[in-house]
Amino acid sequence: MAMLSRKAKPLTLEEGEKILERDRYKCQYCGLDGLATFENSLIMSVDFVTPRARRGRKDPQNLVAACRPCNVIKGSRVFSSLDEAKNFVLNKRAELRKKWENKTGTLQTRSAKA
């Protein structure tokens, strides 16, 4: 019978706060400053660089501060390094921004004609 691999346990509040403090509440992907505004602080989280779902360990070297949008974009993908993950996230954000700008520009043009 094959042994089931267990996921790392989720972080406790105290463990998460230590990582956020270590990284000075700055998203390690996009650079969002979680200390700049209350609203920014609300979207800060901790990301497992190698996801728990992919046998990522609950080790400070595998944990980084991340805003929730970047954390969601990265998802459970596995990268060889934080830099590779960061490049993926930043490229995906740029792609999503372009789609959003095109869509909102079209919608604004339509509402101006109405």
QUIDA-V569996 format. One record per pair of residues at least 4 apart in sequence whose ideal C-beta (glycine too) atoms are under 8 Angstrom apart, sorted by sequence separation. I is the first residue (numbers start at 0). GAP is how many residues later the second one is. D is the distance in Angstrom with one decimal. If there is no record, write none. Layout:
i:I gap:GAP d:D
i:I gap:GAP d:D
//
This chain:
i:10 gap:4 d:4.2
i:11 gap:4 d:7.0
i:12 gap:4 d:6.3
i:13 gap:4 d:6.6
i:14 gap:4 d:6.9
i:15 gap:4 d:6.3
i:16 gap:4 d:6.1
i:17 gap:4 d:6.2
i:18 gap:4 d:6.3
i:20 gap:4 d:7.5
i:26 gap:4 d:6.0
i:35 gap:4 d:5.1
i:36 gap:4 d:7.1
i:37 gap:4 d:6.7
i:38 gap:4 d:7.4
i:39 gap:4 d:7.1
i:47 gap:4 d:5.2
i:49 gap:4 d:5.8
i:51 gap:4 d:5.2
i:57 gap:4 d:7.4
i:58 gap:4 d:7.1
i:65 gap:4 d:4.9
i:66 gap:4 d:6.9
i:67 gap:4 d:6.1
i:68 gap:4 d:6.3
i:69 gap:4 d:6.3
i:79 gap:4 d:5.3
i:80 gap:4 d:7.1
i:81 gap:4 d:6.1
i:82 gap:4 d:6.4
i:83 gap:4 d:6.6
i:84 gap:4 d:6.3
i:85 gap:4 d:6.2
i:86 gap:4 d:6.2
i:87 gap:4 d:6.2
i:88 gap:4 d:6.2
i:89 gap:4 d:6.5
i:90 gap:4 d:6.4
i:91 gap:4 d:6.3
i:92 gap:4 d:6.2
i:93 gap:4 d:6.5
i:94 gap:4 d:6.7
i:95 gap:4 d:6.2
i:96 gap:4 d:6.2
i:97 gap:4 d:6.4
i:98 gap:4 d:6.2
i:99 gap:4 d:6.0
i:100 gap:4 d:5.9
i:101 gap:4 d:6.5
i:102 gap:4 d:6.3
i:103 gap:4 d:6.0
i:104 gap:4 d:6.4
i:105 gap:4 d:6.5
i:106 gap:4 d:6.4
i:107 gap:4 d:6.3
i:108 gap:4 d:6.7
i:109 gap:4 d:6.6
i:10 gap:5 d:4.6
i:19 gap:5 d:5.3
i:22 gap:5 d:6.0
i:25 gap:5 d:6.3
i:26 gap:5 d:4.1
i:34 gap:5 d:7.4
i:49 gap:5 d:7.1
i:50 gap:5 d:4.9
i:56 gap:5 d:5.3
i:57 gap:5 d:7.4
i:65 gap:5 d:4.4
i:78 gap:5 d:4.0
i:25 gap:6 d:7.0
i:33 gap:6 d:5.0
i:34 gap:6 d:6.9
i:49 gap:6 d:3.5
i:51 gap:6 d:7.7
i:55 gap:6 d:5.4
i:78 gap:6 d:4.0
i:25 gap:7 d:5.6
i:26 gap:7 d:7.2
i:32 gap:7 d:6.1
i:33 gap:7 d:4.9
i:48 gap:7 d:6.9
i:49 gap:7 d:7.4
i:10 gap:8 d:7.5
i:24 gap:8 d:7.0
i:25 gap:8 d:6.5
i:31 gap:8 d:6.0
i:47 gap:8 d:4.3
i:65 gap:8 d:7.5
i:76 gap:8 d:7.5
i:24 gap:9 d:3.3
i:25 gap:9 d:7.8
i:33 gap:9 d:7.6
i:78 gap:9 d:6.6
i:24 gap:10 d:4.8
i:33 gap:10 d:4.0
i:47 gap:10 d:7.6
i:23 gap:11 d:7.0
i:31 gap:11 d:7.6
i:73 gap:11 d:5.7
i:76 gap:11 d:7.0
i:31 gap:12 d:7.8
i:49 gap:12 d:5.6
i:48 gap:13 d:5.1
i:19 gap:14 d:7.1
i:47 gap:14 d:5.8
i:48 gap:14 d:7.2
i:73 gap:14 d:6.9
i:47 gap:15 d:6.3
i:48 gap:15 d:6.0
i:72 gap:15 d:8.0
i:73 gap:15 d:5.3
i:24 gap:16 d:6.7
i:46 gap:16 d:7.1
i:72 gap:16 d:5.1
i:26 gap:17 d:7.3
i:45 gap:17 d:5.5
i:46 gap:17 d:5.4
i:28 gap:18 d:7.9
i:45 gap:18 d:7.1
i:46 gap:18 d:7.7
i:63 gap:18 d:6.6
i:24 gap:19 d:5.7
i:27 gap:19 d:7.7
i:45 gap:19 d:6.3
i:46 gap:19 d:3.9
i:69 gap:19 d:5.0
i:72 gap:19 d:5.0
i:44 gap:20 d:7.7
i:45 gap:20 d:6.9
i:72 gap:20 d:6.5
i:43 gap:21 d:6.2
i:44 gap:21 d:5.8
i:43 gap:22 d:7.5
i:44 gap:22 d:7.2
i:53 gap:22 d:6.2
i:43 gap:23 d:6.1
i:44 gap:23 d:5.3
i:46 gap:23 d:7.5
i:52 gap:23 d:4.7
i:69 gap:23 d:7.4
i:72 gap:23 d:7.7
i:19 gap:24 d:6.1
i:42 gap:24 d:5.0
i:43 gap:24 d:7.7
i:46 gap:24 d:4.8
i:50 gap:24 d:7.7
i:53 gap:24 d:5.0
i:68 gap:24 d:7.5
i:42 gap:25 d:4.7
i:50 gap:25 d:4.3
i:19 gap:26 d:6.6
i:42 gap:26 d:7.1
i:44 gap:26 d:5.3
i:50 gap:26 d:7.6
i:18 gap:27 d:4.8
i:39 gap:27 d:7.7
i:46 gap:27 d:6.5
i:50 gap:27 d:6.9
i:49 gap:28 d:5.9
i:15 gap:29 d:7.7
i:49 gap:29 d:8.0
i:15 gap:30 d:4.7
i:48 gap:30 d:7.3
i:14 gap:31 d:8.0
i:33 gap:31 d:7.1
i:33 gap:33 d:7.3
i:48 gap:33 d:5.5
i:10 gap:35 d:5.9
i:28 gap:35 d:8.0
i:31 gap:35 d:4.5
i:27 gap:36 d:4.0
i:48 gap:36 d:6.2
i:27 gap:37 d:5.8
i:28 gap:37 d:5.7
i:29 gap:37 d:6.4
i:21 gap:38 d:7.3
i:26 gap:38 d:6.2
i:27 gap:38 d:6.1
i:28 gap:38 d:7.5
i:31 gap:38 d:7.7
i:25 gap:39 d:6.1
i:26 gap:39 d:5.2
i:29 gap:39 d:7.7
i:7 gap:40 d:7.3
i:24 gap:40 d:6.2
i:26 gap:40 d:4.2
i:29 gap:40 d:5.3
i:18 gap:41 d:6.7
i:22 gap:41 d:6.2
i:23 gap:41 d:7.8
i:28 gap:41 d:3.9
i:9 gap:42 d:7.6
i:17 gap:42 d:7.8
i:22 gap:42 d:3.6
i:14 gap:43 d:7.6
i:21 gap:43 d:7.7
i:26 gap:43 d:5.6
i:7 gap:44 d:4.9
i:18 gap:44 d:4.8
i:28 gap:44 d:8.0
i:6 gap:45 d:4.5
i:18 gap:45 d:7.0
i:19 gap:45 d:5.0
i:28 gap:45 d:7.0
i:6 gap:46 d:6.6
i:18 gap:46 d:6.1
i:10 gap:47 d:6.7
i:6 gap:48 d:7.8
i:7 gap:48 d:6.3
i:7 gap:49 d:5.6
i:8 gap:49 d:6.2
i:4 gap:50 d:6.1
i:7 gap:50 d:4.0
i:10 gap:52 d:7.4
i:27 gap:54 d:6.6
i:28 gap:56 d:7.1
i:28 gap:57 d:5.1
i:27 gap:58 d:7.0
i:29 gap:59 d:6.9
i:28 gap:60 d:4.3
i:29 gap:60 d:6.6
i:28 gap:61 d:6.8
i:29 gap:63 d:6.5
//
